[in-house]
Amino acid sequence: MLEVRLRPLAETDLIERVRYYRFEGGDELGERFVDTAIGSLRAIERMPKTGSPRIGELCGVAGLRSYRFAGFPCGWFYF
């Protein structure tokens, strides 16, 4: 299994997004977002090619993939 490591800016973005969801919808929504984000990372670890290569192809960035969070308007970009 592949080990997923967040870049510092991705980690900062994740923290800020959690703060946003907690502010807008309370602790329960913030926790649901964290669970979804971590679950998405675990899915990428299990099956690295599960994400879509479409964004990478459109941008001309070889190997770039994206994986959307279920139920939230965001996702991960990864190589």
CNS distance restraints for C-alpha pairs under 8 A (distance, minus, plus):
assign (resid   1 and name CA) (resid  45 and name CA) 5.95 0.50 0.50
assign (resid   1 and name CA) (resid  46 and name CA) 5.72 0.50 0.50
assign (resid   2 and name CA) (resid  45 and name CA) 4.91 0.50 0.50
assign (resid   2 and name CA) (resid  46 and name CA) 6.84 0.50 0.50
assign (resid   2 and name CA) (resid  48 and name CA) 7.42 0.50 0.50
assign (resid   3 and name CA) (resid  45 and name CA) 6.00 0.50 0.50
assign (resid   4 and name CA) (resid  41 and name CA) 6.87 0.50 0.50
assign (resid   4 and name CA) (resid  44 and name CA) 7.67 0.50 0.50
assign (resid   4 and name CA) (resid  45 and name CA) 6.08 0.50 0.50
assign (resid   6 and name CA) (resid  10 and name CA) 5.87 0.50 0.50
assign (resid   6 and name CA) (resid  11 and name CA) 5.95 0.50 0.50
assign (resid   7 and name CA) (resid  11 and name CA) 6.32 0.50 0.50
assign (resid   8 and name CA) (resid  12 and name CA) 6.25 0.50 0.50
assign (resid   9 and name CA) (resid  13 and name CA) 6.10 0.50 0.50
assign (resid  10 and name CA) (resid  14 and name CA) 6.13 0.50 0.50
assign (resid  11 and name CA) (resid  15 and name CA) 6.32 0.50 0.50
assign (resid  12 and name CA) (resid  16 and name CA) 6.23 0.50 0.50
assign (resid  13 and name CA) (resid  17 and name CA) 6.08 0.50 0.50
assign (resid  14 and name CA) (resid  18 and name CA) 6.22 0.50 0.50
assign (resid  15 and name CA) (resid  19 and name CA) 6.31 0.50 0.50
assign (resid  16 and name CA) (resid  20 and name CA) 6.22 0.50 0.50
assign (resid  17 and name CA) (resid  21 and name CA) 6.27 0.50 0.50
assign (resid  18 and name CA) (resid  22 and name CA) 6.08 0.50 0.50
assign (resid  18 and name CA) (resid  30 and name CA) 5.31 0.50 0.50
assign (resid  18 and name CA) (resid  31 and name CA) 7.85 0.50 0.50
assign (resid  18 and name CA) (resid  33 and name CA) 6.77 0.50 0.50
assign (resid  18 and name CA) (resid  34 and name CA) 6.84 0.50 0.50
assign (resid  19 and name CA) (resid  23 and name CA) 6.06 0.50 0.50
assign (resid  19 and name CA) (resid  30 and name CA) 7.14 0.50 0.50
assign (resid  20 and name CA) (resid  24 and name CA) 6.09 0.50 0.50
assign (resid  20 and name CA) (resid  30 and name CA) 7.92 0.50 0.50
assign (resid  21 and name CA) (resid  25 and name CA) 5.59 0.50 0.50
assign (resid  21 and name CA) (resid  26 and name CA) 6.86 0.50 0.50
assign (resid  21 and name CA) (resid  27 and name CA) 7.96 0.50 0.50
assign (resid  21 and name CA) (resid  29 and name CA) 6.07 0.50 0.50
assign (resid  21 and name CA) (resid  30 and name CA) 5.01 0.50 0.50
assign (resid  21 and name CA) (resid  33 and name CA) 7.51 0.50 0.50
assign (resid  22 and name CA) (resid  26 and name CA) 4.33 0.50 0.50
assign (resid  22 and name CA) (resid  27 and name CA) 5.03 0.50 0.50
assign (resid  22 and name CA) (resid  28 and name CA) 7.47 0.50 0.50
assign (resid  22 and name CA) (resid  29 and name CA) 6.15 0.50 0.50
assign (resid  22 and name CA) (resid  30 and name CA) 4.55 0.50 0.50
assign (resid  22 and name CA) (resid  31 and name CA) 7.99 0.50 0.50
assign (resid  25 and name CA) (resid  29 and name CA) 5.53 0.50 0.50
assign (resid  25 and name CA) (resid  30 and name CA) 7.30 0.50 0.50
assign (resid  26 and name CA) (resid  30 and name CA) 6.46 0.50 0.50
assign (resid  27 and name CA) (resid  31 and name CA) 6.05 0.50 0.50
assign (resid  28 and name CA) (resid  32 and name CA) 6.14 0.50 0.50
assign (resid  29 and name CA) (resid  33 and name CA) 6.16 0.50 0.50
assign (resid  30 and name CA) (resid  34 and name CA) 6.33 0.50 0.50
assign (resid  31 and name CA) (resid  35 and name CA) 6.13 0.50 0.50
assign (resid  32 and name CA) (resid  36 and name CA) 6.12 0.50 0.50
assign (resid  33 and name CA) (resid  37 and name CA) 6.08 0.50 0.50
assign (resid  33 and name CA) (resid  72 and name CA) 7.58 0.50 0.50
assign (resid  34 and name CA) (resid  38 and name CA) 6.08 0.50 0.50
assign (resid  35 and name CA) (resid  39 and name CA) 5.92 0.50 0.50
assign (resid  36 and name CA) (resid  40 and name CA) 6.08 0.50 0.50
assign (resid  36 and name CA) (resid  69 and name CA) 6.37 0.50 0.50
assign (resid  36 and name CA) (resid  70 and name CA) 6.97 0.50 0.50
assign (resid  37 and name CA) (resid  41 and name CA) 6.40 0.50 0.50
assign (resid  37 and name CA) (resid  69 and name CA) 6.52 0.50 0.50
assign (resid  37 and name CA) (resid  75 and name CA) 7.80 0.50 0.50
assign (resid  38 and name CA) (resid  42 and name CA) 6.25 0.50 0.50
assign (resid  39 and name CA) (resid  43 and name CA) 6.23 0.50 0.50
assign (resid  40 and name CA) (resid  44 and name CA) 6.33 0.50 0.50
assign (resid  40 and name CA) (resid  67 and name CA) 7.38 0.50 0.50
assign (resid  40 and name CA) (resid  68 and name CA) 7.84 0.50 0.50
assign (resid  40 and name CA) (resid  69 and name CA) 6.52 0.50 0.50
assign (resid  41 and name CA) (resid  45 and name CA) 6.24 0.50 0.50
assign (resid  42 and name CA) (resid  46 and name CA) 6.28 0.50 0.50
assign (resid  43 and name CA) (resid  47 and name CA) 6.10 0.50 0.50
assign (resid  43 and name CA) (resid  48 and name CA) 7.69 0.50 0.50
assign (resid  43 and name CA) (resid  50 and name CA) 7.82 0.50 0.50
assign (resid  44 and name CA) (resid  48 and name CA) 4.68 0.50 0.50
assign (resid  44 and name CA) (resid  49 and name CA) 7.44 0.50 0.50
assign (resid  44 and name CA) (resid  50 and name CA) 6.59 0.50 0.50
assign (resid  44 and name CA) (resid  51 and name CA) 7.42 0.50 0.50
assign (resid  44 and name CA) (resid  67 and name CA) 7.98 0.50 0.50
assign (resid  49 and name CA) (resid  65 and name CA) 7.88 0.50 0.50
assign (resid  50 and name CA) (resid  67 and name CA) 7.62 0.50 0.50
assign (resid  51 and name CA) (resid  65 and name CA) 5.44 0.50 0.50
assign (resid  51 and name CA) (resid  66 and name CA) 5.08 0.50 0.50
assign (resid  51 and name CA) (resid  67 and name CA) 4.68 0.50 0.50
assign (resid  52 and name CA) (resid  65 and name CA) 5.20 0.50 0.50
assign (resid  52 and name CA) (resid  66 and name CA) 5.21 0.50 0.50
assign (resid  52 and name CA) (resid  67 and name CA) 6.47 0.50 0.50
assign (resid  53 and name CA) (resid  57 and name CA) 6.23 0.50 0.50
assign (resid  53 and name CA) (resid  63 and name CA) 7.14 0.50 0.50
assign (resid  53 and name CA) (resid  64 and name CA) 6.10 0.50 0.50
assign (resid  53 and name CA) (resid  65 and name CA) 4.45 0.50 0.50
assign (resid  53 and name CA) (resid  66 and name CA) 6.60 0.50 0.50
assign (resid  54 and name CA) (resid  58 and name CA) 6.18 0.50 0.50
assign (resid  54 and name CA) (resid  65 and name CA) 7.18 0.50 0.50
assign (resid  54 and name CA) (resid  66 and name CA) 7.93 0.50 0.50
assign (resid  55 and name CA) (resid  59 and name CA) 6.07 0.50 0.50
assign (resid  55 and name CA) (resid  64 and name CA) 7.17 0.50 0.50
assign (resid  55 and name CA) (resid  65 and name CA) 6.79 0.50 0.50
assign (resid  55 and name CA) (resid  66 and name CA) 7.07 0.50 0.50
assign (resid  56 and name CA) (resid  60 and name CA) 5.75 0.50 0.50
assign (resid  56 and name CA) (resid  61 and name CA) 4.74 0.50 0.50
assign (resid  56 and name CA) (resid  62 and name CA) 6.10 0.50 0.50
assign (resid  56 and name CA) (resid  63 and name CA) 6.61 0.50 0.50
assign (resid  56 and name CA) (resid  64 and name CA) 4.58 0.50 0.50
assign (resid  56 and name CA) (resid  65 and name CA) 6.08 0.50 0.50
assign (resid  57 and name CA) (resid  61 and name CA) 6.31 0.50 0.50
assign (resid  57 and name CA) (resid  62 and name CA) 6.96 0.50 0.50
assign (resid  57 and name CA) (resid  64 and name CA) 7.82 0.50 0.50
assign (resid  63 and name CA) (resid  79 and name CA) 5.43 0.50 0.50
assign (resid  64 and name CA) (resid  77 and name CA) 6.84 0.50 0.50
assign (resid  64 and name CA) (resid  78 and name CA) 5.71 0.50 0.50
assign (resid  64 and name CA) (resid  79 and name CA) 4.88 0.50 0.50
assign (resid  65 and name CA) (resid  77 and name CA) 5.66 0.50 0.50
assign (resid  65 and name CA) (resid  78 and name CA) 5.35 0.50 0.50
assign (resid  65 and name CA) (resid  79 and name CA) 6.09 0.50 0.50
assign (resid  66 and name CA) (resid  75 and name CA) 6.84 0.50 0.50
assign (resid  66 and name CA) (resid  76 and name CA) 5.52 0.50 0.50
assign (resid  66 and name CA) (resid  77 and name CA) 4.42 0.50 0.50
assign (resid  66 and name CA) (resid  78 and name CA) 6.28 0.50 0.50
assign (resid  67 and name CA) (resid  75 and name CA) 5.38 0.50 0.50
assign (resid  67 and name CA) (resid  76 and name CA) 5.17 0.50 0.50
assign (resid  67 and name CA) (resid  77 and name CA) 6.57 0.50 0.50
assign (resid  68 and name CA) (resid  72 and name CA) 7.96 0.50 0.50
assign (resid  68 and name CA) (resid  73 and name CA) 7.66 0.50 0.50
assign (resid  68 and name CA) (resid  74 and name CA) 5.94 0.50 0.50
assign (resid  68 and name CA) (resid  75 and name CA) 4.00 0.50 0.50
assign (resid  68 and name CA) (resid  76 and name CA) 6.42 0.50 0.50
assign (resid  69 and name CA) (resid  73 and name CA) 6.99 0.50 0.50
assign (resid  69 and name CA) (resid  74 and name CA) 5.81 0.50 0.50
assign (resid  69 and name CA) (resid  75 and name CA) 4.95 0.50 0.50
assign (resid  69 and name CA) (resid  76 and name CA) 7.81 0.50 0.50
